[in-house]
Amino acid sequence: MKLFVYHTPELTPIDLVPECAIAVDVLRATTTMATVLAVGGEAVQVFSDLEQLMAVSEKYSPQKRLRAGERGGSKVPGFDLGNSPLDCTPELVKGRRLFISTTNGTRALQRIQDAKVVLAAAFVNRATVVRYVLEKQPETVWIVGSGWEGSFSLEDTACAGAIAHSILQQTNLPPDEQAGNDEVFGAIALYSQWQDNLLGLFHHASHGKRLLRLNCHEDLKYCSQTDILDVLPIQQEPGVLINQK
Ligand code: MLT
């Protein structure tokens, strides 16, 4: 197995498709998706375009759907939800499909949707994603940070490092044999530096600061927890993720 880390969707190669691609948007899209599926959401369907989301979700009855729209960290007017994982309670979500469009996370998932296996990961479900990768042993694994509008995001690359670190720790191969690019070592170094204070890292991150300005302190705390959800968001058809049990 060869691991590759890409800091943003824009940095992924355009002429290749990996066997397994993992999208990471710690703050907050993939944390929200993992939470929705962990508490019994039927599926998560991602859109980059808000109008398309509205049109497709119209075919679902209001009792069977939730529409989540986020731009710039804030809820889009007219949507049921923004992008806070804390709003995704079992009472609200159980049995419903989440139709979601966010600034970067949903675009990252769309960018990698042609991979044979597509997963969504955050710190909250890191262990479950790693377990799946170790079981299936895909030949190539891309871990793709969502970044912010094309720029590097500290928290996504730190989570990519957490995933890569755990995979390398549990396989007894030399890191040089498993790392497909330099970013793997950079991401692991970042995670190693901050693993005991991820909330502190989020306070340095530009999107962490943006969310703090929007009073999302509790979201940051929630997203900083590692391995708390046993959930594997896996693509069932392009753009649709379910929890593989
Ligand atoms: C995104 O997709 O850029 C984020 O998830 C934004 C957010 O924190 O809502």
Residues whose N, C-alpha, C, O or C-beta is under 5 A from the ligand:
A	BS01	MLT	D25 L27 R28 A29 E70 G73 N83 T102 T103 N104 G105 T106 G147
